[in-house]
Amino acid sequence: MIYFLFALVGLLAGGVINVLADDLPRRVRPQRPHCGQCGYVYAPSGWLAIGRWLWGDRVCPECGARMRWRAVGVELTTAVLFAILPLIITHPLTQAVYALYMAVLILIIVIDLEHRLILDMITLPGTLFAIAISYLLPPQENTMRLALAGAIAGFLIFYLIYWIAQFFYGAGALGLGDVKLALLMGAMLGFHRIFFALMLAIMLGGVVSLLLLLTRRINRHTYLPYGQYLAVAAIIMLLWGVQVYNWYIQ
């Protein structure tokens, strides 16, 4: 039953993520769920994309634009990740905080993929919140001292990587948004997990880039948003980071 409840909350969170991913990059005030083309506001029964898809209501009644599969994918992905949480995390406050963290990271992934933007309005307040809430989390998950140290370490390490990328590949190889995302990740994960997350992100980026090069989907000069790899690595470390850290120190 608890897994169903978490999945249901994840579906609802996915609906909110879809709205924010449409509105925040355009710097407009978030509205109720609406068509991304014409702005038509859906009735409450159509607020979730998965509901519209199941009932066959897959085009906007106003402009005829077809439903984007991204909307359904975001809701399902968020539901699955939320359902996994109680299998791994047992502390109730940690479950709630990590669910919020994962929702924020999924939002960052969607916006970065579609707009190549990592918004300060997400990363900077998120960093402050993560540092503050860490005071209430169990010590094995994070503490304020670890959150502060993790934020500083994440920022400094990726800021160095940013300048190395600028030197070898020129402007645009990485953005300062990626650096601020590393800052947020450090606050979320703490000093004891940020290094693993950054290494995992670099590995994910390298493997995906190599596969895309081998299949000729990109060339050496193609820009790939890097925030997605950072955010995916952060989600993995939120769920299994304590186990990875304990395995490493044993």
N, C-alpha and C positions, 0 to 999 in steps of 0.2 A: 504493500500500500504506500509506504513512504517513497518508494522509487517512482510510483505513478504520480504522486503529488509533486515531487521534484521535477519530473518530466513536464507536467502541466505548467508549473511555474516557468520552466524553460521555454515552453511554447509562447507564453505570454511575453516573456523577456525578449524572445526573438522578434515578436511583432513590434515591440518598442525599438529594438535595434534597427529594424527596417525603416521605421519612420525617421529616426535620428540620422541614419546613413543617407537618407534622401535630402534632409533639410539642413543639417549642420554644415556640410561643405558649401552650400549656397548662402550661408550666413542669414538664414531666415528662421523665424521662431517656429519651433516644432509644432505641427498641427496634428489633428486626429488622422488615422490612417487614410491615405489618399492616393490617387493615381499620380505616378511620377511624371506623366506627360502633361496632363491638363489640370491637375489639382483637384479633380472631383473627389469629394469626401465620401468614403464608403459608409454604409449603414453599419450599426454595431455588429450585426450578424456577419459582416464581411471584413471585420477588422483584422482577422488572422488570414494570411495568404493560404495556409494549408486548408482552412475552411472553404475559401472560395474555390480552391482547386478541387476539393472533394465533391462540392456541389456542382461542379461544372461551370461555375461563374468565372471564367478565365479571361474575359475581356472587359475593358472599362465600358460601362453603359453610356458614357458621355462621348468619348472620343474613339472608342474601339481599339485602343492600344492593348496588346496582349500582355498577360501577366508575365513578369520576369521570374525565371526559375530561381534567381538569387533569393527572392523573398521566401520561397518555400524552403530552400536549402538552409538559410539562416535559422529559420524557426526549428527545423528538424535537428540541425547540428546543436543548437543551444539546448534543446530538449534532451538529447542524448548525453551531452556533457553534464547537464544538471543531474540527470538520473544516475550517472556514474559517481557523483560526489559522495553520497552517503555510503557507498561501498568502500570508500577509501578514507574519508574524513568522518570522524565520529563526534567531534566537538560541535555543538549546535551553532555557536557564534562563528566559528571558523567556517562551517558550511555556508552560512549566510554571506560572510565576507568574501569567500572564494567564489561563490556564485556571482556576486557583483563584479569581482575582478574578471572572471571569465567573460561576462557580458561586455564589459568595457573593452577587453582584448579582441573579442569578435567584432565589435563595432569598429575598432581601429583597423582590423584586417580588411573589412568590407570597404571602408573609405579609402584605404591605401591602394587596394586593388583597382577601384573604380576611378579614383581621382588623383592618385599619387600624392596624397596629403596625409600628414599626421598632425592633427590639430592641437595647438597649445591649449585650447579650451577643454580638451580631454586630458592630456598628459600632465599638465601642471597642477590643476586642482586634484587630479587623481593621485599624484605623488604626495601632496599634503595630506589627503585623506588616508592614504595607506600608512604613512608614518604615524599619524595620530591614532588610528584604530589598532595599530600593532601593539599599543600599550595594553589592550584588553585581550589579546590573543594568547593561547597557551605558549609557554617558552619554547617548546619543541617546534612550533610553527614559525614564530617570529617574535621579536621584541622590538621596542622602540630603538634601542641601541643598534641592533642588527639591521633594522629597516633604514636608519640613517646611514650606517656604514655601507649597506647595500646600494642605496641610492647614489652615494658619492662614488663608490667603486664602479657601478654601472655607467654613470656619466663620464668619469675620467677614462675608463677603458675604451668606450665607444667614441669618445671625443678624439682620442689618439688614433683610433681606426679611421675616423672621419678624415683627419688630416693626412694620414698615409694614403687613403684612397684619392684625396684631392691631388696629392703630389704625383701619384703614378697614373691616374686615369682622368684627371681634370675635374672641373666643376660638374656637379650633377651625379657623380658616382654614388655618393651618399648624401643625404640631407641632414640638416640639424634636427629635423623632426625625428629621425632615427635615434639621434643622440638623446633627445628628450624622452623617447620611448624607453631607451635603456635606463634612464633615470627612474622612470615609473616602475619598470620591471624590478630594479634593485630595491625599491621601497616595498613592493608587493612580496618579493621572494626573500629578502634579507641577504645579508652578506654571505651566509653559508650556502646559498643556492644560486646567486647571480652569476658566478663564474661558470657553473655547469650550464646555465641557460644560454649564456653568450656563446659558449663553445658549441652547444647544440644548434643554435641559430646559424652559426657560420657553417656547420656541417650540412644542415638542411639546405641552406642557400647554395652551397657548392654542389651538392648532389643534384638538386633540381636544375641548376644552371647547366651542369654537364649533360644531363639528359636532354634538355632543350637544345643544346648545341649539337649533340649527336643526331637528333632527329631534325635538325635544321629549322627548328621553329624560331630560333633567334640566331644572331651572329655575335661576334666579339664585342661589338659596339652597342648592342641593344641594352637599354636601361631597364632593369627589373626592380620593382618596388621591394625594398628589403624589410620594411616594417612587418610584412606578413610572416616572415621567418622568425623574427624576434618575438612576435606575439604568439605564434604557435609554440615556440620553445618555452615561453612563459607559462602557457596553459599546461603543457606537459609537466613542467617542474612544479606547478601548483598542485597537481594531482599526485605526482610520484617523486617530487623533489626530496622529501625527507628520507624515503627509502634509498634514493640514489646517494644522498649525502652519507647516510649511515653505512651503506655498502662501501663507499670510498674510504672512510676513516677506519674501517675495521681491518 
